[in-house]
Amino acid sequence: MIKLFFLLFLINFLSLQVFAKEFRTNELEIHNAPDWLMQPKVEKVTDSIQQKLEWRIRRIPLFWHQSESSFVKAQTLGPTPAAVTIKSKQKTEIHMGPQVNKKNYEQILGHELVHVIFYQKYNGAIPQWLEEGFANDLSKKEAVNYKWLSQQKIPEDVTKMGHPFKGIPSEIHTQYKVSQALVEMLKKKCDLENLLRLSVERKMTDYIKTYCEIKDINQSFKEWILKKI
Ligand SMILES: [Zn+2]
């Protein structure tokens, strides 16, 4: 009997261990992390994004969800996204869903950290239609496939893409790629680091006109896609 009790205890203990790691870095307080998540790797991703955006994150919680139901309960965007960052006056927190794994977490974490810094540092200066593009670009998401993009239905006015993106999953996916392609275009037309630096004080859209010399973003974007095919 005692043996059985001990065995049950051991099984319970081990299963908790697979998904019960808690630790904190200077920037993140991580809850329920999977066993394979290593602090030095988390710090490496965080440092890289902080360096690119010249900011030290004020520490926020990051919750790891092993089940879809717990992930869906924690945020309002449903089960589709891999991860979600909640940004409000009451709380800023990252939620990692069950699709996040050992292979993709560095890119996904980097992406979410860009959202956190945009919220803490830029205070709305970066337009919503560019935010996902920056998050993808800075977290080294694979570059845009322009041949594919040219075959998609691109919004007539890209500056009308709100946040979070709306529509059926394929339309949402296209909007992410449009936003990323817009950032790739900006990178070619002006110094992106400087553009980000300037935009702390005033709206980035103003600098896109003056500093990047893009008068009509929709027209320039059409030409950019044609050039890239
Ligand atoms: Zn995002």
Boltz pocket constraint, residues with backbone or C-beta under 6 A from the ligand:
constraints:
  - pocket:
      binder: B
      contacts: [[A, 111], [A, 115], [A, 132], [A, 135]]
      max_distance: 6.0
